[in-house]
Amino acid sequence: MVAAPAIVSAPVRPLIPTLLELGSAMLGLGYGCVILVLLNDARWRSRLTGLAAVGRMALTNYLLQTVVVTTLLYNYGAGLYGRLGIVSGLPLVALIFTGQVLLSRWWMVRFRFGPVEWLWRSVAYGRLQPLRVEVHIASSMR
């Protein structure tokens, strides 16, 4: 639970956690609205399409990010938990996400699904799903 600053009057203090949750939800909705508005502009749409690969590999990226971040933060890895603040952690977050975007784009050019998504689909359908992207050579190029 978040401790309320001393300058907040006693009757308002119980509302602080609820207001923080509400504020977080509103911020998330705001980010979503900004992205939707930007997608209406052709210039921004071309810039944002690079994120589509990250979305197509959402479960893989989630698990990869969990492994990377816990390895960096916990004692079985670099043990950075408690040593990184917002200012020093933000570049690390940007670096990790940029790496995920680049890896996702590289992967999706070659494969239909992310590795975990492929495994999930294969289990769900009861047979191995095709993974590689099929390359068709035009018949006029013989």
FENLIN-V701642 format. One record per backbone hydrogen bond with DSSP energy under -1.0 kcal/mol. NH is the residue of the N-H (numbers start at 1). CO is the residue of the C=O. Records with the same first field share a line. If there is no record, write none. Layout:
NH = CO ; CO
//
This chain:
8 = 5
12 = 9
13 = 9
15 = 12
16 = 13
19 = 15
20 = 16
21 = 17
22 = 18
23 = 19
24 = 20
25 = 21
26 = 22
27 = 23
28 = 24
29 = 25
30 = 26
31 = 27
32 = 28
33 = 29
34 = 30
35 = 31
36 = 32
37 = 33
38 = 34
39 = 35
40 = 37
41 = 38
45 = 41
46 = 42
47 = 43
48 = 44
49 = 45
51 = 48
52 = 49
55 = 51
56 = 52
58 = 55
61 = 57
62 = 58
63 = 59
64 = 60
65 = 61
66 = 62
67 = 63
68 = 64
69 = 65
70 = 66
71 = 67
72 = 68
73 = 69
74 = 70
77 = 74
78 = 71
79 = 74
80 = 72
81 = 73
83 = 80
89 = 85
90 = 86
93 = 89
94 = 90
95 = 91
96 = 92
97 = 93
98 = 94
99 = 95
100 = 96
101 = 97
102 = 98
103 = 99
104 = 100
105 = 101
106 = 102
107 = 103
108 = 104
109 = 105
110 = 107
111 = 107
112 = 131
118 = 114
119 = 115
120 = 116
121 = 117
122 = 118
123 = 119
124 = 120
125 = 121
127 = 122
133 = 110
141 = 138
//
